[in-house]
Amino acid sequence: MFDLHGKVVLVTGATQGIGRELAFLLAGLGGVVVASGRSAEDLDGLATEAAERALPLDSVLLDVRHTPSIDAAVAEVVDRHGRIDVLVNNAGLGHAHRALDVTEADFDDMMSVNLRGLFFMSQAVARAMIPRGGGRIVNISSQGGVVGLPDAAVYCASKGGVNMLTKVLALEWAQYGINVNAIAPTFVYTPGTAPLLDGPGLRDRILEKIPLRQLGTPADVAGAVAYLSTPASRLVTGTVLMVDGGWTAQ
């Protein structure tokens, strides 16, 4: 039930952090994983590491901020592999800004990746999935789409939008055999978030809010993605799966 052999899996934002772990785990489950990112150099580095792990990994250049890039990347993956069975919308921004300091550029940049890009990525892939009988779309959201996080107004708004898009797309596309779900992690420790989470006192303040008293890891997120990408979750659609150590259960 947790098998992806023969399935073509497209992962956005796969060159670092959570996306990198997702690409490797899904390839380890037998998926034909296509990792996407904006930097050819970063994608080459990912391919080298995958080869060292003896994991097959393809890649495609993609900038989710631009719909022509989305359309070109989806067409290229379908041309190479014949279809897309699973889309993991991982690409995202997580900048923190006090609400009084947010500029129009800050707002537009966050929304263009976290919400607008995710929507048009899903639309393009759904159009490729429908003639082939369906597929899976897994959106990487955040606990910030469910509960407010200070100094993250735009980020939380974008992830709240992701959660609602997940529900609506699940309803619209169920008739085509497409399951659409989201995963909402708590703070995840990665090389990118380490400088923030290692700051004085912040880790302790966060852990006080997490009943399990643990930060998330990329592997925690990858395990949830694996579940939602395989037949094990056949009857699951339109849900937001919390991977938050109990933060939002309070």
QUISULUR-V906050 format. One line per field, one symbol per residue. phi: phi as a letter, one per 40 degrees, with the letter a starting at -180 (. if undefined). psi: psi as a letter, one per 40 degrees, with the letter a starting at -180 (. if undefined). burial: b if it has 9 or more other ideal C-beta (glycine too) atoms within 8 Angstrom, else e. Layout:
phi=???
psi=???
burial=???
This chain:
phi=.bbbdgccbbbcfccafccccdccccccchcccbcbacbccccccccccccccfbcabaacabccbccccccccccccccbgabcbbbccdabbcbacdcbcbdcdccccccccbccccccccccdcccdcbghibbbccbacccbbcbdgadcdccccccdccddccccccbdcbgbcbbbbbcccbcbdccddcccccgcdccccccbdcfbccbdcccccccddccbcdbdbbagbbccbbggdccc
psi=dfhehehhhhhifeeibdddddddddddeeighhhiiehdddddddddddddefhhhiihhhheehddddddddddddddeeihdhhhgdhiifihhideehidddddddddddddddddddddddddddeeeaahhhhhbideediihiffddddddddddddddddddddedeefhhhiihgiahhhiddedddeeihddddddddehdefiiiiddddddddddeeiedfdehieihhhgeeedee.
burial=eeebeebbbbbbbbbbbbbbbbbbbbbebbbbbbbbbeeeebbebbbebbbeeebebbbbbbebeeeebbbebbebbbeebebbbbbbbbbbeeeebeeeebeeebbebbbbbbbbbbbbbbebbbebbbeeebbbbbbbbbbbbbeebeebbbbbebbbbbbebbbebbeebbebbbbbbbbbbbbbbbeebbeebeeeebbeebbeebeeeebbebebbbbbbbbbbbeebeeebebbbbbbbbbbee
